[in-house]
Amino acid sequence: MEAILCNFVLLFFTFILVLLLCLTSFVIGPGKIKGNGKMNLPITKLLKVTKEQNIQLIKPITEQELVELIRQTKNEKCSGLGFTNKFYKEFYEDITPTLCKAFNWALESKEYATTWNSAIISVIYKPGKYPTHSSSYRPISLLNVDQKLLSSIGSNKIRGIQMQLKNINWQCMKMM
């Protein structure tokens, strides 16, 4: 479980670093090309997650977290394979304990249900477009509600420590 969350945090902050480098280059202007062909971009010191923050990230999922997320889901949203948001809201008292155990077991054992790693890709026609052109359609991915809940829990945990890790260089993200 710890390794999965650590990898997730690492990927998240790598994405943030790349975004920062791109934004810094855009705001300041393109870097001067040196003889080696590399851009002269400012180096940003990477921030580290403290032990306390890591404990916060890897602690087991609670039923209360799950209940709050289920209540926040929108009934009209489409889901992939499995039950709908409305079903989860209707039967949350019965489902939550088992789902919480399943999530925690999956994070510890690193074994996930196949439906948590799959999506139904569907295309939606854009009104007013020519139906025989592929550009007249837009793809959507329908994800399983379980997958959405588990991803939201991870995002909420990261969001909880994100403001503590905020760096002055992150101010450029507000400009977008």
N, C-alpha and C positions, 0 to 999 in steps of 0.2 A: 504494500500500500504506500509506504514511504517513497519507494523508488518511482512509482507511477506519478505521485504528486510532485516529486522533485523534478522529474522529466517534464511534466506539464508546466511547472513554474519556469524551468530553464527555457523551454520553447517560447513561452509567453514573453519573457524578458528579452530573448533574442529577437523576437518580432518587434518589440518596443525599441530596441537598439537600432535595428535596421530602419525603422520608421523615423527615429530621431536623426540618423545620419542623412536620410533622404530629405527630411524637412529642413535640417540645418543647411544642407547644400542648396535647397530651393530658396530659403530666406536670405542667406548671405550671397547667393549666386554661385555659379559653378566654380569649383576649385581650380586653381592654376595647375596646369599639367606640368609636371617636372620631367626630367630626363628619363625617369624610369616608367613613365606613362601612368602613374597613379595620381589620383586626385588628392589635393592637400586638404583633407577634412579634419575638423577638430576631433581629438580623442576624448571620449566621454568615459569617465570612471564608472565601471559597473558596480552597482550596489549589491550587497550581499544580504541574504535573509538571515536573521539572527536565529539562535536556537529556540527562543520563545515563539518567534513567528513560525518557525518550522513545525513546532509542536501544535500550533494553532491550525496549520495546514493539514497535518496528517492525523488529527484526532478523528475518531470514528464519527460517522454520520448519525445524527440523532433523529428520532421520530418527529420531534418538534420542527426541525429544519424541513423535513419532508412534508409535513402537514402544511406548513406555511407556503411552500412552493406549489403544492397541489391546489391550495385555495387561490393562488395568484394566476393559475392557468386560465386561458380563455376558452370557453366552451365551443366557440365557432371556429377555432383553429383545426385544420385537418391534421390527422396523425397517420403514421405509416402503419405497418403491421401491428396488430395488437389492439388494446382497448383505447377508447377515446378519452379526452380530457373530462368530458361529462361523467363517464363511468368512474373515473378516479375520484372526482368530487363527490359523487353519490355514495361511494363505498369506501371512502378514505379510512374510516375507523377500522375496517376489516383488513384492508390492503396494507396500510402503513407499516405495521410491525414486520410482516413478511418481506416487504419490499426493502425496508431498512436493513434487515439481516442479509438479504441478497446483495445489496449494494456494498455493505461492509465486507462480506465474504469475497465478493469479486475484487475489491480493492486490495485485500490482503493476499488472495491467492493469485491475482493477476489473470484470472480466467473470467471472460465475459460471455454473456449470452450472444449468440450470433446475431440476433435482432438488434442488439445495441451497437453493432458495427456495420449496419446496412441501412440503405434508404431505398425508397421507391422513387425513381425518377420519372416524372411525368411532364408532358409539354402542354402549355396553355396557348391557345390561339390568341393573337393580338387582333382585336376588332379593327376592321377597315384595311387590313393588309391582304395581300394576294396569297391565297391559301396554298399555292404550290411552291412558294419560296420558304426555305428553312428559316430565314430571318423573320418570318411572320409568326414565329412561335418562341415562347420563352420557357426554359426548363425550370422546374421546381423539384426539390427533394423533400419527400415526406418521410420524416423521422419518427421512430417509435417514441411514445411518450416516456417510457422508462429511460431511454437514452437522453431525452431532453432534460428530464429531472436530474439525472446523474451529472450531466454537463453543467447544469445551472448551479448545483451544489458546489462543484469545483470552482466555477467562476465566482460565486459569492465568497468563497474562502479566500481566493486571491484578491478580490476586491476589498476584503476586510483589512488586508495588510498593505494594499497598494498605496494608500495615502501616507502610510508611515515611511514608505520607501521613496516618496516623491522627491525628486531632485530639481534644482533650479532650471536645469536644461530641459525639463519636461514641459516647461511653460509654452514652448513652441507648439505643443499638441493642441492647445486651446485655440490656435489660429485657424484650425481646419473647420 
